[in-house]
Amino acid sequence: MPIPNSGVVPGGAIYNELTAVTRRAFMPTCTVQIYYSTPTMMLMMRNAQRSAGGLAQITGPVQGTSMVQGSWASYSGNFSRPQVIPGMQNFQFNTSYFLVPVPLVLGEALLQSTEAVIPILDVRMNDVKAVMAQQMGSALFTNNTANNLMPSSFYDAFDNGANAPSYGGLNRTVSGNQFWQGQFYDAGGANILARSNMATYLIQITDVAGGESPDFVVMSPSDYAALVASFTSVENIFIPPDKAYTMDSPVRSAFPNIVINGIPFFMDHWCPKGTMYFVNSKYTAMYLSEDAPFEFSGFYSGIPLFQLAQIGVAIVGYQIVCTKPVSGAKLTNFTGGLF
């Protein structure tokens, strides 16, 4: 409702008359208030692979033990009889699908046909993208093991079997399957958000992974702020000779992202506080369905449902897969976040 007795708008009878004969002056935009950015999900999409149909749409062989043996040789050159050693098995993942139905009812279409300030359908279709991004961005960091309709996440990808015993159809707790365990570190409630601690963890994780380092680390904004503070506390700002800082040359401080040991650290709203993930994107990727890569069905009549309306459905099929869980790590149960 218009606000009376404010600015040039009067009150009383004059106000009532004006509301009857005067339109409101609308901004021709709708400002969205409720969503967050999803940098990690967007990063995964940049490296997305294709998945198709079939049972276990994402299947791949993994080697978990040595399949040949060697020995030191003497002058004679004798060697042991070769053995056939089985060392391969398959991991398997199914594609998960997320659907967003979109309604278009008769009254809405008729009322907005000529007098729309902002077409509701345009806002609704824009919301489809946002809802999908929010759901996918949050699902990347949650424990989805209890819901077999949801995709895998970093939570189970880098678990050591204590919280997610099965991953990709392989049981990590079975003898001989220890190779399928990720790296899981519990900080024991300590505040480890400092440069030197992060460097130590990176070196340890790289060593356990066989010498391949993660290529990014993601953490919550609260924890990231604390890590940034460990850098800003030792910042030095120098003034070159014959120079000065003026209104035209502001001092730059703090960091939109941090690089430690050559590995970038960044923040993601959806990453839970007190947990961070070290990820090697060589082995961790999003698999996007080639039949449902953010597809929209188009609008179809609702008359068979006894309603003069139209319904469309947006659909995305994807899965998050790590083909080498030991390549990454989950570091959890630490404190020190600044908010």
C-alpha positions in Angstrom: 0.0 0.0 0.0 1.2 3.6 -0.6 2.4 5.4 2.5 0.3 8.5 3.4 1.7 11.7 5.1 5.2 11.0 3.9 7.2 13.3 1.6 4.9 14.9 -1.0 2.1 12.3 -0.4 -0.7 13.9 1.7 -3.1 12.1 4.0 -6.8 12.0 4.6 -9.4 12.5 1.8 -6.9 13.8 -0.7 -4.8 10.7 -0.2 -7.8 8.4 -0.7 -8.6 10.3 -4.0 -5.0 10.0 -5.2 -4.9 6.3 -4.6 -8.0 5.9 -6.7 -6.7 7.7 -9.8 -2.9 7.4 -9.6 -0.7 4.5 -10.4 2.4 3.7 -8.4 5.8 4.2 -10.0 7.4 0.8 -10.1 11.1 -0.1 -10.5 11.1 -2.5 -13.5 13.3 -5.0 -11.7 12.8 -7.6 -9.0 15.7 -7.7 -6.5 16.2 -11.2 -5.1 16.9 -11.3 -1.4 17.3 -15.0 -0.4 20.1 -16.8 -2.2 23.9 -17.4 -1.8 26.7 -17.8 -4.3 27.9 -21.4 -4.9 31.6 -21.1 -6.0 32.5 -24.8 -5.4 29.6 -26.1 -7.4 30.4 -23.7 -10.2 34.0 -24.9 -10.1 32.8 -28.5 -10.4 30.6 -27.6 -13.3 33.5 -26.1 -15.2 35.2 -29.5 -15.1 32.0 -31.5 -15.6 32.1 -34.9 -17.4 29.3 -36.5 -19.4 27.2 -39.4 -18.1 24.7 -41.4 -20.2 22.2 -44.2 -19.6 22.4 -47.8 -18.5 22.5 -49.3 -15.1 25.1 -47.7 -12.8 25.5 -44.8 -15.2 29.0 -44.0 -13.9 31.1 -47.1 -13.6 34.9 -47.4 -13.6 37.6 -49.9 -12.8 40.0 -49.1 -10.0 43.3 -50.9 -9.0 43.8 -51.4 -5.3 46.7 -53.8 -5.1 49.9 -54.6 -7.1 49.2 -57.1 -9.9 52.8 -58.2 -10.4 55.8 -58.8 -8.1 59.5 -58.3 -8.6 62.7 -59.5 -6.9 66.4 -58.6 -6.7 68.5 -60.5 -9.2 71.7 -62.4 -8.7 74.6 -63.0 -11.1 72.6 -65.9 -12.7 69.6 -63.7 -13.4 67.1 -66.1 -11.8 63.7 -64.8 -10.9 60.5 -66.1 -9.2 57.7 -67.6 -11.1 55.2 -64.9 -12.0 51.8 -65.0 -10.2 48.4 -63.9 -11.5 47.3 -61.4 -8.8 43.8 -60.0 -9.1 43.9 -56.3 -8.3 41.0 -54.5 -10.1 37.3 -54.0 -9.3 34.6 -51.6 -10.3 33.1 -48.6 -8.5 29.6 -47.7 -9.5 27.4 -44.6 -9.1 23.9 -43.8 -10.2 22.9 -40.4 -11.5 20.7 -38.3 -9.2 18.0 -36.1 -10.6 16.6 -32.8 -9.2 13.3 -31.5 -10.6 11.7 -28.1 -10.3 8.0 -27.8 -11.5 6.9 -24.5 -12.9 3.2 -23.5 -13.0 1.5 -21.0 -15.3 -2.2 -20.7 -14.3 -5.0 -19.1 -16.4 -5.6 -16.1 -14.2 -2.0 -15.1 -14.0 -1.6 -15.3 -17.8 -4.7 -13.2 -18.4 -4.1 -10.5 -15.7 -0.4 -10.0 -16.8 -1.0 -10.1 -20.5 -1.0 -6.3 -20.8 -0.5 -4.7 -17.4 2.5 -6.5 -16.0 5.2 -4.5 -14.2 7.4 -7.6 -14.0 6.1 -10.8 -15.6 5.7 -13.3 -12.8 6.7 -16.1 -15.1 10.1 -14.4 -15.9 10.8 -14.2 -12.1 9.7 -17.8 -11.6 11.9 -19.1 -14.5 14.9 -17.1 -13.0 14.1 -18.7 -9.7 14.4 -22.2 -11.3 18.1 -21.6 -11.9 18.6 -20.2 -8.4 16.8 -23.0 -6.7 18.8 -25.6 -8.6 22.1 -23.8 -7.8 21.3 -23.5 -4.1 20.3 -27.2 -3.9 23.4 -28.4 -5.7 25.7 -26.1 -3.9 24.5 -27.2 -0.5 24.3 -30.9 -1.3 28.0 -30.8 -2.2 28.8 -30.5 1.6 26.1 -32.5 3.3 25.8 -36.1 4.5 23.6 -37.5 1.8 24.3 -41.2 2.6 20.9 -41.8 4.2 19.0 -40.6 1.1 19.7 -42.7 -1.9 17.9 -40.2 -4.2 20.6 -37.5 -3.5 24.0 -37.4 -5.1 27.3 -38.2 -3.4 29.2 -35.4 -1.8 32.6 -34.4 -0.4 31.4 -35.8 3.0 31.5 -39.4 1.8 34.1 -39.0 -1.0 36.9 -38.3 1.5 35.7 -40.3 4.4 37.9 -43.1 5.8 35.0 -45.5 6.4 34.1 -44.4 9.9 31.1 -42.3 8.7 30.6 -43.6 5.2 31.7 -47.3 5.0 30.5 -47.7 1.4 31.4 -45.4 -1.4 30.6 -46.2 -5.1 29.5 -49.6 -4.2 32.8 -50.6 -2.6 33.0 -51.2 1.2 36.0 -49.4 2.6 36.1 -51.5 5.8 36.6 -54.8 4.0 40.1 -56.2 4.1 41.9 -55.3 0.9 39.8 -52.2 0.3 41.7 -49.8 2.4 43.0 -48.1 -0.8 39.4 -46.8 -1.2 39.5 -44.8 2.0 39.9 -41.0 1.9 42.0 -38.9 4.3 40.1 -37.9 7.4 41.6 -35.6 10.0 40.0 -34.7 13.3 41.5 -31.6 14.9 40.2 -32.5 18.3 38.6 -29.1 18.9 41.8 -27.2 18.4 42.2 -23.9 16.6 44.4 -24.8 13.7 43.5 -21.8 11.5 47.0 -20.4 10.9 49.4 -20.4 7.9 51.9 -22.8 9.3 49.3 -25.4 10.3 47.7 -25.3 6.8 51.1 -25.8 5.2 51.8 -28.8 7.5 48.4 -30.4 6.6 49.0 -29.8 2.9 52.4 -31.5 3.0 50.9 -34.5 5.0 47.9 -34.8 2.7 50.2 -34.7 -0.4 52.5 -37.4 1.0 49.6 -39.7 1.9 48.1 -39.2 -1.6 51.3 -40.5 -3.1 52.9 -37.1 -3.9 50.0 -35.5 -5.7 48.8 -32.3 -3.9 45.2 -31.0 -3.8 44.5 -28.2 -6.2 42.1 -26.3 -4.0 40.9 -26.1 -0.4 37.4 -24.9 0.5 36.2 -23.7 3.9 33.4 -21.7 5.6 33.5 -17.9 5.5 33.9 -17.8 9.3 36.9 -20.1 9.2 38.3 -18.3 6.2 38.2 -15.0 8.0 40.3 -16.4 10.8 42.8 -17.8 8.3 43.0 -14.3 6.6 43.7 -12.8 10.0 46.8 -14.9 10.3 48.1 -13.1 7.2 46.9 -9.6 7.9 48.5 -9.6 11.3 51.9 -9.7 9.7 51.2 -7.3 6.8 53.7 -4.6 6.2 52.8 -1.5 4.1 55.8 0.3 2.7 55.9 3.8 1.1 58.4 4.0 -1.8 60.8 6.9 -1.8 59.3 10.2 -3.0 55.8 8.6 -2.9 52.8 9.1 -0.6 49.4 7.6 -0.1 46.7 10.0 -1.0 42.9 9.9 -1.6 43.7 8.7 -5.1 45.9 5.8 -4.0 44.1 3.7 -1.4 46.0 1.0 0.6 45.1 -2.5 -0.3 44.8 -5.0 2.5 43.4 -8.5 3.2 42.8 -11.1 0.5 39.8 -12.4 -1.7 41.6 -15.7 -1.7 44.8 -17.2 -0.2 47.5 -19.3 -1.7 49.5 -21.6 0.7 52.2 -23.9 -0.6 50.9 -23.0 -4.1 47.4 -24.2 -3.3 44.5 -21.7 -3.4 42.1 -21.5 -0.4 38.6 -20.0 -0.8 35.4 -19.7 1.1 32.0 -21.2 0.3 28.8 -20.3 2.3 27.6 -23.9 2.1 30.8 -25.5 3.7 30.0 -26.1 7.4 31.9 -24.2 10.0 34.7 -26.2 11.5 35.2 -28.3 8.4 37.4 -27.9 5.3 38.0 -30.0 2.3 41.2 -30.5 0.3 40.3 -31.5 -3.2 42.2 -32.8 -6.2 40.1 -32.0 -9.3 42.1 -34.5 -11.4 40.2 -37.3 -9.6 37.0 -35.4 -8.4 34.5 -34.3 -10.9 30.8 -33.6 -11.5 29.2 -36.1 -14.0 26.4 -34.3 -15.8 23.7 -36.3 -17.5 23.7 -35.7 -21.3 20.0 -36.3 -21.3 19.2 -33.8 -18.6 21.8 -31.1 -18.4 19.5 -28.4 -17.0 16.7 -29.2 -19.5 13.3 -27.7 -19.5 10.3 -29.7 -20.7 8.4 -26.8 -22.1 4.8 -26.1 -20.9 2.1 -28.7 -21.2 -1.7 -28.3 -20.6 -3.1 -29.1 -17.2 -6.6 -29.8 -18.7 -6.2 -33.6 -18.1 -6.0 -32.6 -14.4 -9.2 -30.6 -14.7 -7.4 -27.2 -14.6 -7.0 -24.6 -17.2 -3.3 -24.1 -16.7 0.1 -25.1 -18.0 2.9 -27.0 -16.2 6.6 -27.2 -17.1 9.4 -29.1 -15.4 13.1 -28.2 -15.2 15.4 -31.2 -14.6 19.1 -31.7 -14.0 20.8 -35.1 -13.6 24.3 -35.3 -12.1 26.6 -37.0 -9.6 29.8 -36.0 -7.8 32.4 -38.7 -8.1 35.9 -39.1 -6.7 37.8 -41.9 -8.4 40.7 -41.7 -5.9 39.4 -40.8 -2.4 42.9 -40.7 -1.0 43.8 -37.8 -3.3 41.7 -35.5 -1.1 40.9 -35.0 2.6 38.4 -33.8 5.1 39.7 -31.8 8.1 37.0 -31.3 10.7 36.3 -30.6 14.4 38.4 -27.4 14.6 37.6 -24.1 16.2 38.7 -20.5 15.7 36.0 -19.2 13.3 35.5 -15.5 13.7 31.7 -15.5 13.5 
